[in-house]
Amino acid sequence: KAIEIANKLKEIVLKIEVKAGDNGKIFGGVTSKEIAEELKKAHNIEVDKKKILLNENIKNLGRFSVDIKLNEGVMAKLTISIVSE
């Protein structure tokens, strides 16, 4: 099941809309909790926010690749597109 989810995540570009300043800086940043909530809302895939490996909150607009540890030995890559509202 984890491998199935990993394959689905690989295909997804998760779009998250945020408030940002003129310089492309995000107010507050995007957290693993927001990523998990958006993934469930947009694609009905439930991932524990603790399994989303973010070194720090995403603070800029753009595309990012995030690792998600689904299971022991099963890692997935998720592409996230952070865009201004």
C-alpha positions in Angstrom: 0.0 0.0 0.0 2.9 2.4 0.8 4.4 1.8 -2.6 1.0 2.5 -4.3 0.8 5.8 -2.4 4.5 6.6 -3.3 3.7 6.1 -7.0 0.6 8.4 -6.8 2.6 11.1 -5.0 5.3 11.0 -7.7 2.7 12.0 -10.3 1.2 14.9 -8.2 2.1 18.5 -8.3 0.4 19.8 -5.1 -0.6 23.5 -5.5 -0.7 25.6 -2.4 -1.9 29.2 -2.5 -0.5 31.6 0.0 -0.3 35.3 0.8 3.1 36.6 -0.3 4.8 40.0 -0.5 6.0 41.7 -3.6 9.4 40.1 -3.3 7.9 36.5 -3.3 8.4 36.0 0.4 5.6 34.1 2.1 4.0 35.5 5.3 4.6 32.8 7.9 5.7 29.9 5.6 4.2 26.6 4.5 4.4 23.9 7.1 4.2 20.1 6.9 0.8 20.3 8.5 -0.5 22.5 5.7 1.0 20.2 3.1 -0.7 17.2 4.7 -4.1 19.0 4.9 -3.9 20.2 1.3 -2.9 16.7 0.1 -5.9 15.2 1.8 -8.3 17.9 0.5 -7.1 18.0 -3.1 -6.2 14.3 -3.7 -7.7 12.4 -0.8 -4.3 11.0 0.2 -3.7 10.9 4.0 -0.2 11.3 5.2 1.0 12.0 8.7 2.5 15.4 8.9 5.4 14.0 10.9 6.3 11.8 7.9 6.8 14.9 5.7 10.5 15.7 5.9 10.9 19.5 5.8 14.1 20.9 7.2 12.3 24.2 7.7 9.1 25.8 6.6 8.9 26.8 3.0 9.2 30.6 2.9 9.3 31.4 -0.9 7.1 31.0 -3.9 8.1 28.4 -6.4 8.4 24.7 -6.9 9.8 22.4 -4.2 10.5 18.7 -3.9 9.7 17.2 -0.5 10.5 13.8 0.8 7.8 11.8 2.6 8.7 8.7 4.6 5.6 6.5 4.1 6.9 3.4 5.7 10.2 1.7 6.7 12.2 1.7 3.5 9.5 3.4 1.4 10.2 7.1 0.6 8.2 9.2 -1.8 8.9 12.5 -3.5 6.2 15.1 -3.7 6.4 18.2 -5.9 4.8 21.3 -4.3 4.0 24.4 -6.2 3.7 27.5 -3.9 1.8 30.3 -5.7 0.5 33.7 -4.6 -3.3 34.0 -4.0 
